[in-house]
Amino acid sequence: MQDESSYILEDFKDGLSHGIKVSNLAFIIAKEMKLDDDICYDIAMAGLLHDVGKLKLSKYLYGRNKEGLTVEEMKYMRTHSKLSYDIIQHYDFSYLTLETVLYHHENYDGSGYPENLKGEDIPIGARVLHAADTFIALISDRPYRAAFDADTAMEIMIDEVKNYDMEVFIAFQRVVNTCDIGKIVSDSEIEFDENMLEIFE
C-alpha cells in the first residue's frame, strides 16, 4: 500500500505531464486565434501552472477511491483553481497568467466555477485554457477510466459545446484536425527536482 508521500509524488509527476500537454495545446490554439505573442506566452505559462493547487489537496485525498471522487471530495477538488492562484500570485507572473489559472474552469454559459462567470466576462486566456485542459483530460488515462481517443473526446466536447467560447472552440477544432496531436501531447520522459514539492508544504 502506498503511503501519503508516494501518492503526492505520483500526483506531482502526473500533474507536471498534464500541465506540459495543456500548455502546448493552449499555446497553439492561441496562435491559431492570432492572439499577440505575449498573450500566447502568458496562456502557455498558465497551462503549466493551472493545476498546482491540486498538490495541496493530494495530502487530503491520497488513497482515494479509484472509482472516482465522492460528492464531498469533488466539492473540495473544485477549490483547486483558487488554490493554484493563491500559490502563484506570490511569484512574478503576469496578471493574464494569474486570471487564466483562476478562471480556467468557468463555462461560457455561466455554469462553471469558482465565480460562475459567463461569456466574455471570462478572460480570454481562461477560455482558451478551458478547451485545451478538457481535451487533454479526456485523452488521458484516469484512475477511474481509460483515455478516450481524440475523435471520441471531440464528440464529448461538441455535446457540451455550451461550455466553450465558439471562437475558441472553432480554433481548437482546426488545431486538432490539422496538427499532429500525438506530438503536442507526447509522453516523453519528464525530469523534475523533488525539492520543488517544498512549495506545496
C-alpha positions as a Markdown table, in Angstrom:
| # | Residue | x | y | z |
|---|---|---|---|---|
| 1 | Met | 0.0 | 0.0 | 0.0 |
| 2 | Gln | 1.3 | 3.4 | -0.9 |
| 3 | Asp | 2.0 | 6.0 | 1.8 |
| 4 | Glu | 1.0 | 9.7 | 1.6 |
| 5 | Ser | 4.3 | 10.9 | 0.3 |
| 6 | Ser | 4.3 | 8.5 | -2.6 |
| 7 | Tyr | 0.8 | 9.5 | -3.6 |
| 8 | Ile | 1.8 | 13.1 | -3.6 |
| 9 | Leu | 4.9 | 12.4 | -5.6 |
| 10 | Glu | 2.8 | 10.4 | -8.1 |
| 11 | Asp | 0.3 | 13.2 | -8.4 |
| 12 | Phe | 3.1 | 15.7 | -8.9 |
| 13 | Lys | 4.5 | 13.7 | -11.8 |
| 14 | Asp | 1.1 | 13.3 | -13.4 |
| 15 | Gly | 0.3 | 17.0 | -12.9 |
| 16 | Leu | 3.6 | 18.1 | -14.5 |
| 17 | Ser | 3.0 | 15.9 | -17.5 |
| 18 | His | -0.6 | 17.2 | -17.8 |
| 19 | Gly | 0.5 | 20.8 | -17.4 |
| 20 | Ile | 3.0 | 20.5 | -20.2 |
| 21 | Lys | 0.5 | 18.9 | -22.6 |
| 22 | Val | -2.2 | 21.5 | -21.8 |
| 23 | Ser | 0.4 | 24.3 | -22.2 |
| 24 | Asn | 1.5 | 23.1 | -25.6 |
| 25 | Leu | -2.1 | 22.8 | -26.9 |
| 26 | Ala | -3.3 | 26.1 | -25.4 |
| 27 | Phe | -0.3 | 27.9 | -27.0 |
| 28 | Ile | -1.1 | 26.5 | -30.4 |
| 29 | Ile | -4.8 | 27.4 | -30.1 |
| 30 | Ala | -3.9 | 30.9 | -29.0 |
| 31 | Lys | -1.6 | 31.2 | -32.0 |
| 32 | Glu | -4.3 | 29.9 | -34.3 |
| 33 | Met | -6.5 | 32.7 | -33.0 |
| 34 | Lys | -3.8 | 35.1 | -33.9 |
| 35 | Leu | -3.5 | 36.5 | -30.4 |
| 36 | Asp | -0.5 | 38.6 | -29.6 |
| 37 | Asp | 2.7 | 36.7 | -28.9 |
| 38 | Asp | 2.9 | 37.9 | -25.2 |
| 39 | Ile | -0.7 | 36.8 | -24.7 |
| 40 | Cys | 0.1 | 33.3 | -26.2 |
| 41 | Tyr | 3.1 | 33.1 | -23.9 |
| 42 | Asp | 1.1 | 34.0 | -20.8 |
| 43 | Ile | -1.6 | 31.4 | -21.7 |
| 44 | Ala | 1.1 | 28.8 | -22.2 |
| 45 | Met | 2.5 | 29.6 | -18.8 |
| 46 | Ala | -0.9 | 29.3 | -17.2 |
| 47 | Gly | -1.2 | 25.9 | -18.8 |
| 48 | Leu | 1.9 | 24.8 | -17.0 |
| 49 | Leu | 0.7 | 26.1 | -13.7 |
| 50 | His | -3.1 | 25.7 | -13.7 |
| 51 | Asp | -3.4 | 22.7 | -11.5 |
| 52 | Val | -0.6 | 23.2 | -9.0 |
| 53 | Gly | -3.3 | 23.7 | -6.3 |
| 54 | Lys | -4.2 | 20.1 | -6.6 |
| 55 | Leu | -0.9 | 19.2 | -4.9 |
| 56 | Lys | -2.2 | 20.9 | -1.8 |
| 57 | Leu | -5.2 | 18.6 | -2.0 |
| 58 | Ser | -3.2 | 15.4 | -2.5 |
| 59 | Lys | -2.3 | 15.1 | 1.2 |
| 60 | Tyr | -6.0 | 15.1 | 2.0 |
| 61 | Leu | -7.2 | 12.8 | -0.8 |
| 62 | Tyr | -4.4 | 10.3 | -1.1 |
| 63 | Gly | -5.6 | 6.7 | -1.2 |
| 64 | Arg | -8.9 | 7.9 | -2.6 |
| 65 | Asn | -11.4 | 5.6 | -4.3 |
| 66 | Lys | -10.1 | 4.7 | -7.7 |
| 67 | Glu | -13.6 | 4.6 | -9.0 |
| 68 | Gly | -13.8 | 8.3 | -8.7 |
| 69 | Leu | -14.3 | 11.1 | -6.1 |
| 70 | Thr | -17.3 | 11.3 | -3.8 |
| 71 | Val | -19.5 | 14.4 | -3.9 |
| 72 | Glu | -17.7 | 15.9 | -0.9 |
| 73 | Glu | -14.3 | 15.2 | -2.4 |
| 74 | Met | -15.4 | 16.7 | -5.7 |
| 75 | Lys | -16.5 | 19.9 | -3.9 |
| 76 | Tyr | -13.1 | 20.0 | -2.3 |
| 77 | Met | -11.3 | 19.4 | -5.6 |
| 78 | Arg | -13.2 | 22.3 | -7.1 |
| 79 | Thr | -11.2 | 24.6 | -4.9 |
| 80 | His | -8.0 | 23.8 | -6.8 |
| 81 | Ser | -8.2 | 26.7 | -9.2 |
| 82 | Lys | -8.3 | 29.2 | -6.3 |
| 83 | Leu | -5.5 | 27.3 | -4.5 |
| 84 | Ser | -3.4 | 27.4 | -7.7 |
| 85 | Tyr | -4.0 | 31.1 | -7.9 |
| 86 | Asp | -3.1 | 31.6 | -4.3 |
| 87 | Ile | 0.2 | 29.8 | -4.8 |
| 88 | Ile | 1.4 | 31.5 | -8.0 |
| 89 | Gln | 0.3 | 35.1 | -7.1 |
| 90 | His | 3.4 | 35.3 | -4.9 |
| 91 | Tyr | 5.7 | 34.9 | -7.9 |
| 92 | Asp | 6.4 | 37.1 | -10.9 |
| 93 | Phe | 3.7 | 36.0 | -13.3 |
| 94 | Ser | 1.6 | 38.3 | -15.4 |
| 95 | Tyr | -2.0 | 39.3 | -14.5 |
| 96 | Leu | -3.2 | 37.4 | -17.5 |
| 97 | Thr | -1.5 | 34.2 | -16.4 |
| 98 | Leu | -3.0 | 34.6 | -12.9 |
| 99 | Glu | -6.6 | 35.2 | -14.0 |
| 100 | Thr | -6.3 | 32.4 | -16.6 |
| 101 | Val | -5.3 | 30.0 | -13.9 |
| 102 | Leu | -8.1 | 31.2 | -11.5 |
| 103 | Tyr | -10.9 | 31.0 | -14.1 |
| 104 | His | -9.9 | 28.0 | -16.3 |
| 105 | His | -13.0 | 26.0 | -15.1 |
| 106 | Glu | -15.5 | 28.7 | -15.9 |
| 107 | Asn | -18.1 | 27.7 | -18.6 |
| 108 | Tyr | -19.2 | 30.1 | -21.3 |
| 109 | Asp | -22.9 | 29.6 | -20.2 |
| 110 | Gly | -22.1 | 30.6 | -16.6 |
| 111 | Ser | -22.3 | 27.2 | -15.1 |
| 112 | Gly | -18.6 | 26.8 | -14.2 |
| 113 | Tyr | -16.6 | 27.7 | -11.1 |
| 114 | Pro | -15.2 | 29.4 | -9.0 |
| 115 | Glu | -17.3 | 32.6 | -9.8 |
| 116 | Asn | -19.9 | 31.4 | -12.4 |
| 117 | Leu | -18.5 | 33.9 | -14.8 |
| 118 | Lys | -20.4 | 34.0 | -18.2 |
| 119 | Gly | -19.4 | 34.7 | -21.8 |
| 120 | Glu | -16.8 | 37.4 | -22.4 |
| 121 | Asp | -16.7 | 38.1 | -18.6 |
| 122 | Ile | -14.4 | 35.1 | -18.6 |
| 123 | Pro | -10.8 | 36.2 | -19.5 |
| 124 | Ile | -9.7 | 35.1 | -23.0 |
| 125 | Gly | -6.8 | 33.1 | -21.6 |
| 126 | Ala | -9.2 | 31.1 | -19.4 |
| 127 | Arg | -11.5 | 30.4 | -22.3 |
| 128 | Val | -8.6 | 29.0 | -24.3 |
| 129 | Leu | -7.2 | 27.0 | -21.4 |
| 130 | His | -10.6 | 25.5 | -20.7 |
| 131 | Ala | -10.8 | 23.9 | -24.1 |
| 132 | Ala | -7.2 | 22.7 | -24.0 |
| 133 | Asp | -7.5 | 21.3 | -20.4 |
| 134 | Thr | -10.7 | 19.5 | -21.1 |
| 135 | Phe | -9.4 | 17.8 | -24.3 |
| 136 | Ile | -6.1 | 16.7 | -22.6 |
| 137 | Ala | -8.0 | 15.3 | -19.6 |
| 138 | Leu | -10.3 | 13.3 | -21.9 |
| 139 | Ile | -7.5 | 11.8 | -24.0 |
| 140 | Ser | -5.5 | 10.9 | -20.8 |
| 141 | Asp | -5.9 | 7.8 | -18.6 |
| 142 | Arg | -7.6 | 8.4 | -15.3 |
| 143 | Pro | -7.7 | 6.1 | -12.2 |
| 144 | Tyr | -11.4 | 5.5 | -12.9 |
| 145 | Arg | -11.3 | 5.2 | -16.8 |
| 146 | Ala | -9.1 | 4.6 | -19.8 |
| 147 | Ala | -8.3 | 7.5 | -22.1 |
| 148 | Phe | -10.7 | 8.3 | -24.9 |
| 149 | Asp | -9.4 | 8.5 | -28.4 |
| 150 | Ala | -9.2 | 12.0 | -30.0 |
| 151 | Asp | -12.4 | 11.6 | -32.1 |
| 152 | Thr | -14.4 | 10.5 | -29.1 |
| 153 | Ala | -13.0 | 13.3 | -27.0 |
| 154 | Met | -14.1 | 15.8 | -29.6 |
| 155 | Glu | -17.6 | 14.3 | -29.8 |
| 156 | Ile | -17.9 | 14.6 | -26.0 |
| 157 | Met | -16.8 | 18.3 | -26.1 |
| 158 | Ile | -19.2 | 19.0 | -29.0 |
| 159 | Asp | -22.1 | 17.6 | -26.9 |
| 160 | Glu | -21.1 | 20.1 | -24.2 |
| 161 | Val | -20.3 | 23.0 | -26.6 |
| 162 | Lys | -22.3 | 25.4 | -24.5 |
| 163 | Asn | -19.3 | 25.4 | -22.1 |
| 164 | Tyr | -17.0 | 27.0 | -24.7 |
| 165 | Asp | -16.5 | 30.3 | -26.5 |
| 166 | Met | -17.3 | 29.4 | -30.1 |
| 167 | Glu | -14.3 | 31.4 | -31.5 |
| 168 | Val | -12.0 | 29.4 | -29.2 |
| 169 | Phe | -13.8 | 26.1 | -30.0 |
| 170 | Ile | -13.5 | 26.6 | -33.8 |
| 171 | Ala | -9.8 | 27.4 | -33.5 |
| 172 | Phe | -9.4 | 24.4 | -31.2 |
| 173 | Gln | -11.1 | 22.2 | -33.8 |
| 174 | Arg | -8.8 | 23.5 | -36.5 |
| 175 | Val | -5.8 | 22.7 | -34.4 |
| 176 | Val | -6.9 | 19.2 | -33.5 |
| 177 | Asn | -7.9 | 18.4 | -37.2 |
| 178 | Thr | -4.7 | 19.8 | -38.8 |
| 179 | Cys | -1.8 | 19.3 | -36.2 |
| 180 | Asp | 0.0 | 16.2 | -35.1 |
| 181 | Ile | -1.8 | 15.9 | -31.7 |
| 182 | Gly | 0.4 | 13.0 | -30.8 |
| 183 | Lys | 3.4 | 15.2 | -31.0 |
| 184 | Ile | 1.7 | 18.0 | -29.0 |
| 185 | Val | 0.8 | 15.6 | -26.2 |
| 186 | Ser | 3.8 | 13.3 | -26.3 |
| 187 | Asp | 4.6 | 11.3 | -23.2 |
| 188 | Ser | 8.3 | 12.0 | -23.4 |
| 189 | Glu | 10.2 | 11.4 | -20.1 |
| 190 | Ile | 10.0 | 14.5 | -17.9 |
| 191 | Glu | 12.7 | 15.3 | -15.4 |
| 192 | Phe | 11.9 | 17.2 | -12.3 |
| 193 | Asp | 13.5 | 18.1 | -8.9 |
| 194 | Glu | 11.7 | 16.6 | -6.0 |
| 195 | Asn | 12.7 | 19.7 | -4.0 |
| 196 | Met | 10.1 | 21.6 | -6.0 |
| 197 | Leu | 7.5 | 19.9 | -3.8 |
| 198 | Glu | 8.5 | 22.1 | -0.9 |
| 199 | Ile | 6.4 | 24.9 | -2.3 |
| 200 | Phe | 3.3 | 22.9 | -1.5 |
| 201 | Glu | 4.1 | 22.2 | 2.1 |
